[in-house]
Amino acid sequence: MKLNRTDVLLMAFCTGLIVANIYYCQPLVILVAREFGLTESHAGKISYLTQAGYALGLFLIVPLGDMFERRRQILLITGMAVMSLLLAGFSHSFFLLQIACVFIGACSVVPQLILPMAANLSTDEDRGQTIGIIMSGLLIGILASRAVSGSIGFIWGWRSVYFMAAAICTLLLFLMAKRFPTSHPSFKGTYAQLVASMGHYIKTEPVLREASLINFLAFATLSAFWTTMVLFLANPPFNLQTLQIGLFGIAGAAGALAAPLVGKLSGGMNPRKNLIIGLALQLLSIGTFYFTGNHLYLFVIGIILIDIGQQAIHVTNQTRIYAILPEARNRLNTVFMSVSFVGAAFGSAMGLWLWEKGQWPFFCAGISTVILLNICIYYFYRKKLKV
């Protein structure tokens, strides 16, 4: 079966709505802190616990897509996501909410099952553009989730966000059951052999190693920003409410518009050039954040730059690893995305730590160092790799 345009758009739609589950919590940190009597930085744990859960799900669940039928796996995991979201909504202790957040993250890996499915059903010429379109849906989901979460949380409370998400995933279950194609897994070994093979690919595939390292630090950068910006905007001189903070997620939608173009360019002779462009945009964005002062228009420009930069890095790297071994795309994606979201969890924790140590200026200095380290990794691999 070959994907048509409608199939690709449907996959992008489902990907965006499911990945949003990971990010709903970020604008809600202030509301959660107030209800449970916590400091905002302590309540911020739900951000990196959700991302850590996602990394766990990537490592334990996504490889099974090479071993079992993907459509059935997607429906099962989405059903578990519904139960996890309901658990968060009914949580009456912060401890239980933290547990629910780990499960929400682990059960929100469905986009990483959809992407290899789409890659397998695409031609070599269309694969980069297909991945770019689905990644657009993913990024729109990430960014819109913050705006929606902030608005709904402000009006009806943070619990209503999780109940809404559970309802959305329930509707998606029926849609995906009706429209998604069945797949034919290629791996015939045991689960232990499946996991062991990922270690082999790490050792033997330098493109996978470089892409994973760069994505680790790029995700850390982006996640640190989105976690810490809530505290930055909620404190003087801005003193913004959850509703207002959530709306800043809309500014990053420009990055989603860049994804199909990046995907198309990633199919060229030397897609690595997109990586240095993305890293440069991330570094430039931190400069605008540092000089924001009372000028929020600079802050908005920085959001646009950091998200376009992230798209350039992520879509390019994902297209590169899908071209390595078609029969092992789920396992390659597992390594790549597990490392990426460990980076996201690390970035959230690091952002909170930098904020506590020196507020916004210290945060900007610390994140700039991370981006410069990433640029060093890029140039280290420059002579070894051309793709």
TADAFEN-V467948 format. One line per field, one symbol per residue. ss: DSSP state (H for helix, E for strand, L for the rest). phi: phi as a letter, one per 20 degrees, with the letter a starting at -180 (. if undefined). psi: psi as a letter, one per 30 degrees, with the letter a starting at -180 (. if undefined). A space follows every 10 residues. Layout:
ss=???
phi=???
psi=???
//
This chain:
ss=LLLLHHHHHH HHHHHHHHHH HHHLLHHHHH HHHHHHLLLH HHHLHHHHHH HHHHHHHHHH LHHHHHLLLH HHHHHHHHHH HHHHHHHHHL LLLHHHHHHH HHHHHHLLLL HHHHHHHHHH HLLLLLHHHH HHHHHHHHHH HHHHHHHHHH HHHHHHLHHH HHHHHHHHHH HHHHHHHHHL LLLLLLLLLL HHHHHHHHHH HHHHLHHHHH HHHHHHHHHH HHHHHHHHHH HHHHLLLLLL LHHHHHHHHH HHHHHHHHHH HHHHHLLLLL LLHHHHHHHH HHHHHHHHHH LLLLLHHHHH HHHHHHHHHH HHHHHHHHHH HHLLLHHHHH HHHHHHHHHH HHHHHHHHHH HHHHHHHHHH HHHHHHHHHH HHHHHHHHHH HHLLLLL
phi=.dfdffgfff fffffffefg gfdgfffegf fffffemdff ffffgffeff fffffffffe dfgffedcff ffffffffff fgfffffffe fdbffffffg fffgffedeg geefffffff eefgfeffff ffffffffff ffffgfffff ffffednfff ffffffffff ffgffffedf feccfdedee ffffffffff fffddfffff gffffgffff fffgfffeff fffedgeele eggffgffff fffgfffeff ffffffeefc ffffffffff ffffffffff egledfffff gfffffffgf fgffffffff ffefcgfcff ffffffffff efffffffff fffffffblf gfffffffff fffffffgff egfeccc
psi=kkkleeeeee eeeeeeeeff effefeffee eeeeeghlle eeffefefee eeeeeeeeee eeffffelke eeeeeeeeee eeeeeeeeeg kgleeeeeee eeeeeeggge efeeeeeeee flleefeeee eeeefeeeee eeeeeeeeee eeeeeflfef eeeeeeeeee eeeeeeeefk llljkfkgal eeeeeefeee eeefjeeeee eeeeeeeeee eeeeefeffe eefflkfehl leeeeefffe effeeeffee eeeeffgaei ffffeeeeee eeeeeeeeee gebgjfeeee eeeeeeeeee eeeeeeeeee fffdjefgee eeeeeefeee feeeeeeeee eeeeeeegae eeeeeeeeee eeeeeeeefe fefekf.
//
